[in-house]
């Protein structure tokens, strides 16, 4: 199950009240029609190659928590997946996030700490169509001042005896941005996402991955609550109404003879707001006997700020932002996961595991201060520690 707090990588503070999503790529001028056309091409190509098998039947129950930077997000999550006649697999996912926050943005805007609840439900299906594995999903998310809808399609398939795998995907998101206390505020944001993937088995114990994302966002892409500073005076932020981005990632996984594996990954990101980001990650996994599996990983992220970001603007500009996630900043993560297999077979159940994951994160923002620099001189740059916790029980049947 994905991390509902979205706090394990870039944008770990995305539980801030900023509505724009952490889309990591884009092609300019993407439209829904072009996405549908690309999907037809996917269907035609995928029908000519051998596909993967359906995702295994399973159920999971999870508790997740993120805490850092004045923001706490926690709640349960559930997943149920079932296949029918080895041709169709369907799943249902539910998240509930209880959000409380007193981040630096609140103090600049003169607002009070807030609490909110987000509910998310998603349904998906995989279908074996001749020799192709096709998938589709819909996700709806609702909180007091933000509603998000996402519809996605994808396909994955193998060639050359399973040594090479290709994947393609397209998603369309349409969101509604509201403002608590202002019934007249009603804005929209649209998102288009393309993904391409290539997985290659190089040797019997070495696998290579190359992935690309392309995303275009348009509409209201910032928060109605956060303020920019113009010579120390709080003013409304102004963002461009479009954003295009591109991201490419490379990774390699090495399997070792003693029940272990290691991986290395690099990701490059750039967008039309002049943000450039670099992510590097290494990890190691080790089996201990037949029941225990442990993972350890380290991640580093660094980015330069957006062209229209400033901690305190000296002159008025067309676009002005003071979101710390658009500043120059770095983040470092060290994480560990432990999985314990309860049993391999019990009546109708194939297996069951208990799982625990913990990430410790550090964020250092260059050119962002917690308080107004015009009235609170001598501050250092803002930084904080955070953590994410996931505990879940999974069964296969």
C-alpha positions as CSV (number, residue, x, y, z in Angstrom):
1,X,0.0,0.0,0.0
2,X,1.4,3.5,-0.8
3,X,2.4,5.8,2.0
4,X,-0.8,7.9,2.7
5,X,1.2,10.6,4.5
6,X,3.4,11.1,1.4
7,X,6.2,11.9,3.7
8,X,8.9,9.4,2.8
9,X,10.3,11.4,-0.1
10,X,10.3,14.8,-1.7
11,X,7.6,17.0,-0.3
12,X,7.3,15.3,3.0
13,X,5.4,18.3,4.2
14,X,2.7,18.0,1.6
15,X,0.3,17.6,4.5
16,X,0.5,21.4,4.5
17,X,-2.6,23.1,3.3
18,X,-1.3,23.8,-0.1
19,X,-3.6,22.3,-2.7
20,X,-1.2,21.6,-5.6
21,X,-0.1,18.1,-5.9
22,X,3.4,16.7,-6.0
23,X,3.2,15.8,-9.7
24,X,6.8,15.2,-10.7
25,X,6.6,15.7,-14.5
26,X,4.8,17.1,-17.5
27,X,4.6,17.5,-21.3
28,X,3.2,20.9,-22.5
29,X,-0.1,21.0,-24.2
30,X,-1.4,17.6,-23.0
31,X,-5.1,17.2,-23.5
32,X,-7.7,14.5,-22.6
33,X,-8.1,13.7,-26.3
34,X,-4.4,13.1,-26.8
35,X,-4.5,10.9,-23.7
36,X,-7.3,8.8,-25.1
37,X,-5.4,8.4,-28.4
38,X,-2.3,7.3,-26.5
39,X,-4.3,4.8,-24.6
40,X,-5.6,3.3,-27.9
41,X,-2.0,2.9,-29.0
42,X,-1.3,1.1,-25.7
43,X,-4.1,-1.3,-26.3
44,X,-3.0,-2.1,-29.8
45,X,0.7,-2.6,-28.8
46,X,0.0,-4.6,-25.6
47,X,-2.2,-7.1,-27.4
48,X,0.8,-8.3,-29.4
49,X,3.0,-9.2,-26.5
50,X,3.0,-11.5,-23.4
51,X,1.7,-9.8,-20.3
52,X,2.3,-10.3,-16.6
53,X,0.0,-12.3,-14.3
54,X,-2.7,-10.6,-12.2
55,X,-1.8,-9.1,-8.9
56,X,-2.3,-11.7,-6.1
57,X,-5.4,-11.6,-3.9
58,X,-4.7,-9.9,-0.6
59,X,-6.1,-7.8,2.2
60,X,-4.3,-5.2,4.3
61,X,-5.1,-3.1,7.3
62,X,-2.7,-0.2,8.2
63,X,-2.2,2.6,10.7
64,X,-0.1,5.5,9.4
65,X,1.3,8.6,11.0
66,X,3.4,11.6,9.9
67,X,4.7,14.2,12.4
68,X,6.9,17.1,11.6
69,X,7.1,20.8,10.9
70,X,4.0,21.6,12.9
71,X,1.9,19.1,10.9
72,X,0.5,15.8,12.2
73,X,-1.3,13.3,9.9
74,X,-2.6,10.0,11.1
75,X,-5.3,7.4,10.5
76,X,-6.2,4.0,9.2
77,X,-6.1,2.5,5.8
78,X,-7.7,-0.6,4.3
79,X,-7.1,-2.5,1.1
80,X,-9.0,-5.5,-0.4
81,X,-8.1,-7.2,-3.7
82,X,-9.9,-10.2,-5.3
83,X,-9.6,-11.8,-8.8
84,X,-12.3,-13.5,-10.7
85,X,-11.6,-16.6,-12.9
86,X,-7.9,-15.5,-13.3
87,X,-9.0,-12.8,-15.8
88,X,-10.2,-9.9,-13.7
89,X,-8.8,-8.5,-10.5
90,X,-10.5,-5.7,-8.6
91,X,-9.5,-3.8,-5.5
92,X,-10.9,-1.3,-3.0
93,X,-8.7,1.1,-1.0
94,X,-9.8,3.4,1.8
95,X,-7.7,6.1,3.7
96,X,-8.7,8.3,6.5
97,X,-6.3,11.1,7.5
98,X,-6.8,13.2,10.7
99,X,-4.8,16.4,10.1
100,X,-3.7,19.0,12.6
101,X,-1.3,21.7,11.8
102,X,0.4,24.8,13.2
103,X,3.0,25.3,10.4
104,X,5.0,28.6,9.9
105,X,2.6,29.6,7.0
106,X,-0.2,30.0,9.5
107,X,1.6,32.6,11.6
108,X,2.5,34.7,8.6
109,X,-1.1,34.6,7.4
110,X,-2.3,35.5,10.9
111,X,-4.6,32.4,11.1
112,X,-5.1,29.9,13.9
113,X,-3.9,26.3,14.0
114,X,-6.4,24.1,12.3
115,X,-7.7,20.5,12.2
116,X,-9.3,18.7,9.4
117,X,-10.2,15.2,8.2
118,X,-9.5,13.8,4.7
119,X,-11.3,10.7,3.4
120,X,-10.0,8.9,0.3
121,X,-11.5,5.9,-1.5
122,X,-10.2,4.2,-4.6
123,X,-11.3,1.4,-6.9
124,X,-9.2,-0.3,-9.5
125,X,-9.3,-3.2,-11.9
126,X,-6.8,-5.3,-13.8
127,X,-7.9,-7.3,-16.8
128,X,-6.1,-10.0,-18.9
129,X,-7.0,-9.1,-22.4
130,X,-5.6,-11.8,-24.7
131,X,-1.9,-11.3,-24.0
132,X,-2.0,-7.9,-22.3
133,X,-2.5,-6.9,-18.7
134,X,-4.6,-3.7,-18.6
135,X,-5.5,-1.7,-15.6
136,X,-7.8,1.2,-14.6
137,X,-8.4,3.1,-11.4
138,X,-10.5,5.9,-9.9
139,X,-9.7,7.8,-6.7
140,X,-11.8,10.3,-4.9
141,X,-10.5,12.4,-2.0
142,X,-12.6,14.8,0.1
143,X,-11.8,17.3,2.9
144,X,-13.4,20.5,4.1
145,X,-11.8,22.7,1.5
146,X,-10.4,20.4,-1.2
147,X,-11.9,17.7,-3.4
148,X,-9.8,15.6,-5.8
149,X,-10.8,13.2,-8.5
150,X,-8.3,11.1,-10.5
151,X,-8.9,8.6,-13.3
152,X,-6.0,6.5,-14.6
153,X,-5.3,3.8,-17.2
154,X,-2.2,1.7,-17.7
155,X,-0.7,-1.3,-19.4
156,X,2.3,-3.5,-18.7
157,X,3.7,-6.4,-20.8
158,X,6.8,-8.6,-21.2
159,X,8.8,-9.6,-24.3
160,X,11.8,-11.7,-25.0
161,X,10.8,-14.5,-22.6
162,X,10.1,-12.1,-19.7
163,X,13.5,-10.5,-19.8
164,X,12.1,-7.1,-20.9
165,X,9.0,-5.4,-19.6
166,X,7.4,-2.2,-20.8
167,X,4.7,-0.1,-19.1
168,X,2.7,2.9,-20.1
169,X,0.1,4.9,-18.2
170,X,-2.1,8.0,-18.4
171,X,-4.1,9.7,-15.7
172,X,-6.5,12.7,-15.6
173,X,-7.1,14.6,-12.4
174,X,-9.7,17.3,-11.8
175,X,-9.8,19.1,-8.4
176,X,-11.9,21.7,-6.7
177,X,-10.2,24.2,-4.4
178,X,-12.3,25.8,-1.6
179,X,-11.6,28.2,1.3
180,X,-13.0,27.7,4.7
181,X,-14.8,30.8,5.9
182,X,-15.3,32.1,2.4
183,X,-18.3,30.5,0.6
184,X,-17.6,32.6,-2.5
185,X,-14.2,31.1,-3.1
186,X,-14.4,28.2,-5.7
187,X,-11.5,27.4,-8.0
188,X,-10.5,24.4,-10.2
189,X,-7.2,22.6,-10.9
190,X,-6.6,20.1,-13.7
191,X,-3.8,17.6,-14.0
192,X,-2.6,15.3,-16.9
193,X,0.0,12.6,-16.3
194,X,1.9,10.3,-18.7
195,X,4.3,7.6,-17.6
196,X,6.6,5.3,-19.5
197,X,8.7,2.5,-18.0
198,X,11.3,0.0,-19.1
199,X,12.5,-2.9,-16.9
200,X,15.4,-5.0,-18.2
201,X,16.8,-8.2,-16.7
202,X,20.6,-7.9,-17.5
203,X,21.8,-11.0,-15.7
204,X,20.2,-13.7,-13.5
205,X,20.8,-11.4,-10.5
206,X,20.8,-7.9,-11.9
207,X,17.8,-5.8,-13.0
208,X,17.7,-2.3,-14.5
209,X,14.8,0.2,-14.5
210,X,14.3,3.4,-16.6
211,X,11.1,5.5,-16.0
212,X,9.8,8.8,-17.3
213,X,6.9,11.0,-16.1
214,X,5.4,13.9,-18.0
215,X,2.7,16.1,-16.3
216,X,0.9,19.3,-17.1
217,X,-1.1,21.2,-14.4
218,X,-3.4,24.1,-15.0
219,X,-5.8,26.2,-13.0
220,X,-5.5,27.3,-9.4
221,X,-2.2,25.8,-8.3
222,X,-1.6,27.3,-4.8
223,X,-3.2,27.7,-1.4
224,X,-5.8,30.4,-0.6
225,X,-4.5,30.5,3.0
226,X,-0.8,31.1,2.6
227,X,0.7,34.6,2.2
228,X,3.7,36.1,0.5
229,X,5.7,38.9,2.1
230,X,6.2,42.3,0.3
231,X,8.6,44.4,2.3
232,X,7.4,42.6,5.4
233,X,3.7,43.0,4.7
234,X,1.6,39.9,4.1
235,X,0.0,39.9,0.7
236,X,-1.9,37.2,-1.3
237,X,0.3,34.8,-3.2
238,X,0.1,34.8,-7.0
239,X,1.1,31.8,-9.0
240,X,1.2,31.0,-12.8
241,X,-1.9,29.1,-13.9
242,X,0.1,26.4,-15.7
243,X,3.0,24.1,-14.7
244,X,4.8,21.6,-16.9
245,X,7.4,19.2,-15.5
246,X,9.6,16.3,-16.6
247,X,11.3,13.6,-14.5
248,X,13.5,10.7,-15.4
249,X,14.7,8.0,-12.9
250,X,17.2,5.2,-13.2
251,X,17.6,2.3,-10.8
252,X,19.4,-1.0,-10.5
253,X,18.6,-4.0,-8.2
254,X,21.3,-6.6,-7.4
255,X,20.3,-10.0,-5.9
256,X,22.8,-11.8,-3.7
257,X,23.2,-15.5,-3.1
258,X,22.7,-15.2,0.6
259,X,19.1,-14.1,0.6
260,X,19.7,-10.4,0.2
261,X,19.3,-7.7,-2.4
262,X,20.5,-4.1,-2.8
263,X,19.5,-1.2,-5.0
264,X,20.6,2.2,-6.1
265,X,18.3,4.9,-7.7
266,X,18.7,8.4,-9.1
267,X,15.9,10.7,-10.2
268,X,16.2,14.0,-12.1
269,X,13.3,16.5,-12.1
270,X,12.8,19.9,-13.8
271,X,9.7,22.1,-14.5
272,X,8.6,25.3,-16.0
273,X,8.8,27.1,-12.7
274,X,12.6,26.8,-12.9
275,X,12.8,24.1,-10.2
276,X,15.4,21.5,-10.6
277,X,15.6,18.5,-8.2
278,X,18.0,15.6,-7.7
279,X,17.1,12.5,-5.7
280,X,19.6,9.8,-4.8
281,X,18.7,6.6,-2.9
282,X,20.4,3.4,-1.8
283,X,18.8,0.4,0.0
284,X,19.5,-3.1,1.2
285,X,17.2,-6.0,2.0
286,X,18.0,-9.1,4.0
287,X,16.1,-12.3,4.8
288,X,16.7,-13.8,8.3
289,X,15.6,-17.4,8.1
290,X,12.3,-18.0,6.4
291,X,10.1,-15.6,8.4
292,X,12.0,-12.3,8.8
293,X,12.7,-9.7,6.1
294,X,14.5,-6.4,7.0
295,X,15.1,-3.3,4.8
296,X,17.3,-0.3,5.3
297,X,17.5,2.7,3.0
298,X,18.9,6.2,2.8
299,X,17.6,9.0,0.5
300,X,18.9,12.5,-0.3
301,X,17.0,15.2,-2.2
302,X,18.2,18.7,-3.2
303,X,16.4,21.3,-5.3
304,X,16.8,24.9,-6.3
305,X,13.9,27.3,-5.8
306,X,11.2,28.5,-8.2
307,X,11.8,31.7,-10.2
308,X,9.0,33.5,-8.4
309,X,9.9,32.5,-4.8
310,X,11.2,34.9,-2.2
311,X,11.2,34.9,1.6
312,X,10.5,38.7,1.5
313,X,10.0,40.5,-1.8
314,X,11.5,43.9,-2.2
315,X,9.3,44.9,-5.2
316,X,5.9,43.7,-6.4
317,X,6.0,41.1,-9.1
318,X,3.4,39.4,-11.3
319,X,4.0,36.1,-9.5
320,X,5.0,35.9,-5.8
321,X,5.2,32.8,-3.6
322,X,6.5,32.1,-0.1
323,X,5.8,28.3,0.0
324,X,8.9,26.8,1.6
325,X,8.6,23.8,-0.8
326,X,9.3,26.2,-3.7
327,X,12.5,27.5,-2.0
328,X,16.0,26.1,-2.2
329,X,16.0,23.1,0.2
330,X,17.5,19.7,0.9
331,X,16.0,16.7,2.7
332,X,17.6,13.5,4.0
333,X,15.8,10.3,5.0
334,X,16.9,7.2,6.7
335,X,14.3,4.4,6.9
336,X,13.9,0.8,8.0
337,X,11.2,-1.8,7.4
338,X,10.7,-5.2,9.1
339,X,8.3,-7.9,8.0
340,X,7.5,-11.1,9.9
341,X,5.7,-14.0,8.2
342,X,3.1,-15.5,10.6
343,X,2.4,-18.5,8.5
344,X,2.6,-19.9,4.9
345,X,-0.7,-21.7,4.8
346,X,-3.7,-21.7,7.1
347,X,-7.1,-23.0,5.9
348,X,-8.1,-20.7,3.0
349,X,-5.3,-18.2,3.6
350,X,-2.0,-18.6,1.7
351,X,0.1,-16.4,4.0
352,X,0.0,-13.6,6.6
353,X,2.6,-11.0,7.6
354,X,3.1,-8.3,10.2
355,X,4.9,-5.2,8.9
356,X,6.5,-2.1,10.5
357,X,8.1,0.8,8.7
358,X,9.7,3.9,10.1
359,X,11.4,6.9,8.4
360,X,13.3,9.7,10.0
361,X,13.5,12.8,7.9
362,X,15.4,16.1,8.1
363,X,14.5,19.2,6.1
364,X,16.7,22.3,5.7
365,X,15.3,25.3,3.9
366,X,17.7,27.8,2.4
367,X,16.2,31.3,2.3
368,X,13.1,30.6,4.3
369,X,12.5,31.8,7.9
370,X,9.8,30.7,10.3
371,X,8.8,34.3,11.2
372,X,8.6,37.5,9.3
373,X,12.2,38.6,8.6
374,X,11.2,42.3,8.5
375,X,10.0,42.2,12.1
376,X,12.1,39.3,13.6
377,X,15.7,40.0,12.5
378,X,18.5,37.6,13.1
379,X,16.7,34.4,12.4
380,X,18.4,31.4,10.9
381,X,17.0,29.4,8.0
382,X,14.1,27.1,8.9
383,X,14.7,23.4,9.4
384,X,13.0,20.6,11.2
385,X,12.9,16.8,11.8
386,X,10.0,14.6,11.0
387,X,9.1,10.9,11.0
388,X,6.6,8.6,9.3
389,X,5.3,5.4,10.8
390,X,3.4,2.5,9.2
391,X,2.2,-0.6,10.9
392,X,0.1,-3.0,8.9
393,X,-1.2,-6.6,8.8
394,X,-1.4,-8.3,5.4
395,X,-3.0,-11.6,4.3
396,X,-2.9,-13.4,1.0
397,X,-5.6,-15.8,-0.1
